[in-house]
Amino acid sequence: MVGGDQKVWMMRWNKGTVKILSACITLLLLLRLFSPCFAEVKTSDLAKQSQNPVADLISIPFQYNLYPRTGPKERPLHVLNVQPVIPFHLNEKWNLITRTIIPVVSQPEFISDQGRETGLGDINMSLFFSPKKSGEVTWGIGPVFQFPTATDDRLGRDKWCAGIAGVALKSKGPWVYGALVNNIWSFAGDDDRDDVNQTLIQPFINYNLAGGWYYSFAPMITADWEADSDNRWTVPLGLGVGRVTTMRKQPVNVSLALYYNVEKPEFVDDWQLRLQFTLLYPK
């Protein structure tokens, strides 16, 4: 017979498994739905553009992240990031690319009787100044801001933050590879909340195939310099697969990735599932 604790664990695991399987099935249905129209755009070129964080391309990603067993009670954490990317032509030599992350978070309880909290998190905006002609290596640099927009204290830091962000990449044959790095520091906000000094490092390696398909490696490595050394780093490793195609003549990018945290703070889940659907608006 299965004990009570084992039954509870199995129920939670089964619910997490169902969510993962549902996400996978959704991805496959989307890919199947979009397949008949993909020849109407140059998917190979568009795939490379979509993998360039400072490309002259308007895009609206909807990135869903699932952490199945988060916190001391091992409940699922859901994060939907709406991430519009909008380029502006400043002059004949320079572009300004704005990248905004608007998180919608559903966080489980961390203590008894706390309950689940769902709402808006802190909005993050990066501004990259990028030359229109940069040679073999494409790059951009500029300020990054984080605003205390969270609808509940549990969903944000309650601090005004600013910092610097940079990105560099190279495209060669089927490969697109590079890295995005930023660091933010708090300068105002609730004095009772912890200060913010956080680094994000996102290396990315993409290998493009025929028909708009590609493999990707794009972990989001973070370091919280205000935390103690045992809870400072989050280092995920994993792989993803995706496809750039069209839906009724609308170019889209659909991808699925799975990551495992080889280093993480306490109560952060070991696994992360990332499902992303992006609307593309090429010129």
FENNORZI-V61289 format. One record per helix or strand of 2 or more residues. SS is the DSSP state (H for helix, E for strand). FROM is the first residue (numbers start at 1). TO is the last residue. If there is no record, write none. Layout:
BEGIN
SS,FROM,TO ; SS,FROM,TO
END
This chain:
BEGIN
H,4,40 ; H,43,50 ; E,58,70 ; E,75,89 ; E,94,107 ; E,117,120 ; E,123,131 ; E,137,147 ; H,153,155 ; E,159,172 ; E,175,189 ; E,197,208 ; H,210,212 ; E,213,217 ; E,221,224 ; H,229,231 ; E,233,247 ; E,250,263 ; E,271,281
END
